[in-house]
């Protein structure tokens, strides 16, 4: 049976997460597998890889063939180097201790390079954040200055101070209710001429 070490896709749409598996070469990509060796998450920077190195070496020793992507991942994690050292031990070129020592040296160098890369990425992210903050402050200052200018422009016409209450012409006092002309005393009812004294009854001629 031909065995391949390959990636099996999982995760959400747009955010894939891959399992590194040893599977029958005839099986579907996302079908049954013989053993899960680790995971590969390309959504982080740098990519996150968790891998069982010893089990991966064991499958390589059994003749499993990694796909191109899986081969790059195995190389990145030192699986191919450890497999090469193990073959050297089997051939008697070096001892187990020497092989392990060489692998640890390589591993330490790799870890330090990864740490330095992470550090540089963090510094770059901090720098970008600082730049964005400075730009925001600058934009905020410009908006504030613009608002102050607009406010000053609005207040300028009002500089001509409205006359103070004292200077303001006193509200023209409504002419005191024009005194209604004193009702001319209605002429006292013209005294009816004292009843014109009726002419004294003409004295009748005294009787003769």
Protein Blocks (a to p, Z undefined) as FASTA:
>chain_A
ZZddddddedjehiacdddddddfkbcfklccfbdfbdcdfkbccddddddfklmmmmmm
nopacdfklmmmmmmnommmmmmmmmmmmnopacfklmmmmmmmmmmmmmmmmmmmmmmm
mmmmmmmmmmmmmmmmmmmmmmmmmmmmmmmmmmmmmmmccddfklpccddddddddddd
ddddddddddddddddddddddddddZZ
